[in-house]
Amino acid sequence: MIDLRNVQKCFGDNVAVEDLSLQVPAGEIYGLLGHNGAGKSTAIGMMLGQVWPTRGKVTICGYDVTAQRRNALQKVGAIFESPAFYDYLSGLANLEILSSYTAGTPRARIQEVIDWVGLTGRENSRVRTYSHGMRARLALAQALLPQPQLLILDEPSDGLDPEGIHEMRLTIQRLHRELGLTILLSSHFLSEVEQLCTRIAVLNRGRKVFEGTLAETKRREQWVRVKTSEFTVATSALREAGLVTDGRDGQFIALKEGIGTDQVVRFLVERGMPVYEIAREQETLEGFYLSLMNEQNSKPVPKPDGTETELKPK
């Protein structure tokens, strides 16, 4: 559904996206992550034909966006940046007007998407009376009008309260499950991405630094929190015995593959080192993301001329 090949986008001397390749197969909920300025919105803008790539190829639904924009976006719905509405008109009137910009949409279809996003009963109210959550649902309704096969959502939960975030997540899951939509989701809410997506890509400084399944984000060293009287001495002994590969922060050890916490406890107790607590560190997408960003931000920054700028630790 989405295929980016070696895409670059420059704004003057600033390289916003560099050598980005990305493939999103049909039927997937795909997460696009990265800090502010990482290149996510620029990448999505190129997918929607609102930003022209400096080089590379962007294909959506089998069509080159640059050469065949109308065909490429015919079955694409999107929430991109901040959706704007006519506050003095009703939600229904807004959808009728916005749909007329591309092609007339039957009233039955408009009412269908209103039902889908949970605005039934408020569609005739003026948008100025809508809560932030209702505006978000109206934006989603607009994205669903063309009966899309692909839905591109740029921060759909931004500004919502916890209840609104929960409702948006359930709606996205329902759209994927019942309509079979392919969904590209860009979000800062890592817990939401973790619950929704099957695969993710992470951007940093305009470059893709990770792409893989959620399961792959958890295939890291098996960090275990252990409290003992002499952590440094214990870690050194465990490393020499081949039970751990690393230690950090005065309380975490990385178990060697195949080693269990019971073996660590037995080893330490047999050597007279008491173990007050031992527990595996919970693996989360947030932990993976922060670790990845720390690793990437400690690397030199590539310059356009091919040289590198050395980064000093903060």
C-alpha positions as CSV (number, residue, x, y, z in Angstrom):
1,M,0.0,0.0,0.0
2,I,2.9,2.4,0.8
3,D,6.3,2.1,-0.8
4,L,9.0,4.7,-0.4
5,R,12.3,4.1,-2.2
6,N,15.4,6.0,-1.2
7,V,13.4,9.2,-0.7
8,Q,15.1,12.5,0.2
9,K,13.6,15.9,0.9
10,C,15.6,19.0,1.3
11,F,14.4,22.5,2.3
12,G,17.3,24.6,1.1
13,D,20.4,23.3,2.9
14,N,18.3,21.5,5.5
15,V,17.9,17.8,4.8
16,A,14.5,16.9,6.4
17,V,14.4,13.3,5.2
18,E,17.4,11.3,4.0
19,D,17.5,8.0,2.0
20,L,14.2,6.8,3.4
21,S,12.9,3.4,2.3
22,L,9.6,2.2,3.8
23,Q,7.1,-0.5,2.8
24,V,3.7,-0.9,4.4
25,P,1.8,-4.0,3.2
26,A,-1.9,-4.2,2.9
27,G,-3.9,-5.0,6.1
28,E,-1.3,-3.7,8.6
29,I,-1.4,-1.1,11.3
30,Y,2.1,0.4,10.9
31,G,3.5,2.9,13.4
32,L,5.8,5.8,12.5
33,L,7.8,7.1,15.4
34,G,10.3,9.8,16.1
35,H,11.0,13.0,18.0
36,N,9.7,16.4,16.8
37,G,11.7,17.3,13.7
38,A,12.7,13.7,13.0
39,G,11.0,13.9,9.5
40,K,7.7,12.1,10.2
41,S,5.4,14.9,9.0
42,T,7.6,15.5,6.0
43,A,7.4,11.8,5.1
44,I,3.7,11.8,5.4
45,G,3.4,15.0,3.4
46,M,5.3,13.3,0.6
47,M,2.9,10.3,0.8
48,L,-0.1,12.6,0.4
49,G,1.4,14.6,-2.4
50,Q,1.6,17.8,-0.4
51,V,5.4,17.8,-0.3
52,W,7.4,16.9,-3.4
53,P,10.5,14.7,-2.8
54,T,13.9,16.0,-3.8
55,R,14.7,12.6,-5.1
56,G,13.5,9.0,-4.7
57,K,10.1,7.5,-5.5
58,V,6.8,7.5,-3.4
59,T,4.2,4.9,-4.4
60,I,0.8,4.8,-2.8
61,C,-1.8,2.1,-3.7
62,G,0.4,1.1,-6.7
63,Y,0.6,4.6,-8.2
64,D,3.5,7.1,-8.3
65,V,2.4,10.0,-6.2
66,T,4.4,12.5,-8.2
67,A,3.2,11.4,-11.6
68,Q,-0.3,10.1,-10.8
69,R,-1.4,11.9,-7.6
70,R,-5.1,11.6,-8.3
71,N,-5.0,7.9,-8.8
72,A,-2.6,7.4,-5.9
73,L,-4.8,9.2,-3.4
74,Q,-8.2,8.1,-4.7
75,K,-8.6,5.5,-1.9
76,V,-6.7,7.3,0.8
77,G,-8.1,9.0,3.8
78,A,-5.9,11.1,6.1
79,I,-5.7,13.2,9.3
80,F,-2.7,15.4,8.7
81,E,-1.5,18.3,10.8
82,S,-4.4,20.3,12.3
83,P,-7.8,19.7,10.5
84,A,-9.7,22.9,10.0
85,F,-13.5,23.2,10.1
86,Y,-16.1,25.9,9.8
87,D,-16.9,26.5,13.4
88,Y,-20.2,28.3,12.7
89,L,-21.6,25.3,10.7
90,S,-22.7,21.9,11.9
91,G,-20.5,18.8,11.7
92,L,-22.8,17.5,9.0
93,A,-22.5,20.7,6.9
94,N,-18.8,20.6,7.3
95,L,-18.6,17.0,5.9
96,E,-20.9,17.9,3.0
97,I,-18.8,20.9,2.1
98,L,-15.4,19.1,2.5
99,S,-16.6,16.1,0.5
100,S,-17.7,18.4,-2.4
101,Y,-14.1,19.6,-2.9
102,T,-13.1,16.3,-4.4
103,A,-16.4,14.5,-5.4
104,G,-20.0,14.6,-4.2
105,T,-20.7,12.1,-1.4
106,P,-24.2,10.7,-0.9
107,R,-26.0,11.8,2.3
108,A,-26.3,8.1,3.3
109,R,-22.5,7.7,3.1
110,I,-21.9,10.8,5.2
111,Q,-24.4,9.5,7.8
112,E,-22.6,6.2,7.8
113,V,-19.3,7.7,8.7
114,I,-20.9,9.9,11.4
115,D,-22.2,6.6,12.9
116,W,-18.8,5.0,12.6
117,V,-17.0,7.7,14.6
118,G,-19.7,8.1,17.3
119,L,-21.1,11.6,16.4
120,T,-24.7,10.4,15.9
121,G,-27.0,12.9,17.6
122,R,-24.5,15.7,17.5
123,E,-24.0,16.0,13.7
124,N,-26.4,18.9,13.5
125,S,-24.7,20.9,16.3
126,R,-22.3,23.7,15.4
127,V,-18.7,22.7,15.5
128,R,-17.9,25.5,17.9
129,T,-19.8,23.5,20.5
130,Y,-17.7,20.4,20.0
131,S,-15.2,19.2,22.5
132,H,-11.6,18.5,21.4
133,G,-12.5,14.8,21.3
134,M,-15.6,15.4,19.1
135,R,-13.4,17.5,16.7
136,A,-11.0,14.6,16.5
137,R,-13.9,12.2,15.6
138,L,-15.1,14.7,13.0
139,A,-11.6,14.7,11.5
140,L,-11.7,10.9,11.4
141,A,-15.1,11.1,9.7
142,Q,-13.8,13.3,7.0
143,A,-10.9,10.9,6.4
144,L,-13.4,8.0,6.0
145,L,-15.6,9.8,3.4
146,P,-13.8,8.5,0.3
147,Q,-14.3,4.8,1.5
148,P,-10.5,4.5,1.8
149,Q,-8.4,1.4,1.6
150,L,-5.5,3.2,3.3
151,L,-5.8,5.5,6.3
152,I,-2.9,7.8,7.2
153,L,-3.2,9.3,10.7
154,D,-0.8,11.9,11.9
155,E,-1.1,12.3,15.7
156,P,-4.8,11.5,15.8
157,S,-4.9,11.4,19.7
158,D,-3.0,14.7,20.1
159,G,-4.6,16.9,22.8
160,L,-7.1,14.3,23.9
161,D,-7.8,13.4,27.5
162,P,-7.2,9.7,28.6
163,E,-10.9,8.9,27.9
164,G,-10.6,10.4,24.4
165,I,-7.3,8.5,23.7
166,H,-9.0,5.3,24.7
167,E,-12.0,5.9,22.5
168,M,-9.8,6.8,19.5
169,R,-7.8,3.6,20.0
170,L,-11.0,1.5,20.0
171,T,-12.2,3.2,16.9
172,I,-8.9,2.6,15.0
173,Q,-9.0,-1.1,16.1
174,R,-12.6,-1.4,14.9
175,L,-11.8,0.3,11.5
176,H,-9.0,-2.1,11.0
177,R,-10.9,-5.2,12.1
178,E,-14.3,-4.6,10.5
179,L,-13.3,-2.6,7.4
180,G,-9.9,-4.2,6.8
181,L,-8.2,-0.9,6.4
182,T,-4.4,-0.5,6.1
183,I,-3.4,2.1,8.7
184,L,-0.3,4.2,9.0
185,L,-0.2,5.8,12.4
186,S,2.2,8.5,13.5
187,S,2.0,9.1,17.3
188,H,4.0,10.3,20.3
189,F,1.9,8.1,22.5
190,L,4.1,5.0,22.7
191,S,1.7,3.0,24.8
192,E,-1.0,3.5,22.1
193,V,1.4,2.4,19.3
194,E,2.3,-0.6,21.4
195,Q,-1.3,-1.6,21.7
196,L,-2.3,-0.9,18.1
197,C,0.6,-1.6,15.8
198,T,2.1,-4.8,14.5
199,R,5.1,-3.2,12.9
200,I,7.0,0.2,13.4
201,A,9.7,2.4,11.9
202,V,11.7,4.9,13.9
203,L,13.1,8.1,12.4
204,N,15.9,10.1,13.9
205,R,17.4,13.2,12.2
206,G,15.5,12.4,9.0
207,R,16.9,8.8,8.8
208,K,15.3,5.5,9.5
209,V,17.1,3.9,12.4
210,F,14.9,1.0,13.1
211,E,12.2,-1.0,11.3
212,G,10.6,-4.2,12.6
213,T,7.8,-5.9,14.5
214,L,6.8,-5.0,18.0
215,A,8.2,-8.4,19.0
216,E,11.6,-7.5,17.7
217,T,11.8,-4.4,19.9
218,K,11.8,-6.7,22.9
219,R,14.5,-9.0,21.6
220,R,17.2,-7.2,23.6
221,E,19.5,-8.2,26.4
222,Q,17.5,-9.7,29.3
223,W,18.0,-7.0,31.9
224,V,17.3,-8.0,35.4
225,R,17.1,-5.8,38.5
226,V,19.0,-7.3,41.4
227,K,19.7,-5.9,44.9
228,T,22.7,-7.3,46.7
229,S,25.2,-6.0,49.2
230,E,28.0,-5.6,46.8
231,F,26.6,-5.0,43.3
232,T,30.0,-4.3,41.6
233,V,31.7,-7.3,43.1
234,A,28.7,-9.5,42.3
235,T,28.5,-8.3,38.7
236,S,32.2,-9.0,38.2
237,A,31.9,-12.5,39.6
238,L,28.8,-13.2,37.5
239,R,30.5,-12.0,34.3
240,E,33.6,-14.2,35.0
241,A,31.3,-17.2,35.5
242,G,29.6,-16.5,32.1
243,L,26.2,-15.8,33.6
244,V,25.9,-12.1,32.6
245,T,27.2,-9.9,29.8
246,D,26.9,-6.5,31.4
247,G,25.8,-4.4,34.4
248,R,24.5,-0.9,34.8
249,D,23.1,1.7,37.1
250,G,24.2,-0.2,40.2
251,Q,21.2,-2.5,40.0
252,F,20.7,-4.0,36.6
253,I,22.5,-7.0,35.1
254,A,22.1,-8.4,31.5
255,L,21.7,-12.2,31.6
256,K,23.5,-14.3,29.0
257,E,21.1,-16.1,26.7
258,G,19.7,-19.2,28.3
259,I,20.5,-18.1,31.9
260,G,17.7,-17.9,34.4
261,T,17.3,-15.7,37.5
262,D,17.4,-18.9,39.7
263,Q,21.0,-19.6,38.5
264,V,22.1,-16.0,39.4
265,V,20.6,-16.3,42.9
266,R,22.1,-19.7,43.5
267,F,25.5,-18.5,42.3
268,L,25.5,-15.4,44.6
269,V,24.2,-17.1,47.7
270,E,26.7,-19.9,47.4
271,R,29.4,-17.3,47.5
272,G,28.0,-15.6,50.6
273,M,26.5,-12.6,48.7
274,P,22.9,-12.1,49.9
275,V,20.2,-11.3,47.3
276,Y,17.5,-9.0,48.7
277,E,15.5,-8.7,45.4
278,I,15.6,-9.9,41.9
279,A,13.1,-9.3,39.1
280,R,13.2,-9.1,35.3
281,E,12.9,-5.6,33.9
282,Q,9.6,-5.1,32.1
283,E,10.2,-4.7,28.4
284,T,8.2,-1.9,26.8
285,L,8.2,0.0,23.6
286,E,9.0,3.2,25.5
287,G,12.2,1.6,27.0
288,F,13.3,0.4,23.6
289,Y,12.6,3.8,22.0
290,L,14.5,5.7,24.6
291,S,17.4,3.3,24.5
292,L,17.5,3.6,20.7
293,M,17.4,7.4,20.8
294,N,20.2,7.6,23.4
295,E,22.3,5.3,21.2
296,Q,21.6,7.3,18.0
297,N,22.1,10.7,19.6
298,S,25.6,9.7,20.8
299,K,26.7,9.2,17.2
300,P,28.2,11.9,15.0
301,V,25.8,13.8,12.8
302,P,26.4,13.3,9.0
303,K,27.0,16.5,7.1
304,P,25.8,17.0,3.4
305,D,29.5,16.9,2.3
306,G,29.9,13.4,3.8
307,T,31.9,14.5,6.9
308,E,30.6,14.1,10.4
309,T,30.1,16.5,13.3
310,E,31.2,15.0,16.6
311,L,28.6,15.0,19.4
312,K,29.8,15.6,22.9
313,P,27.9,13.9,25.7
314,K,25.6,16.2,27.6
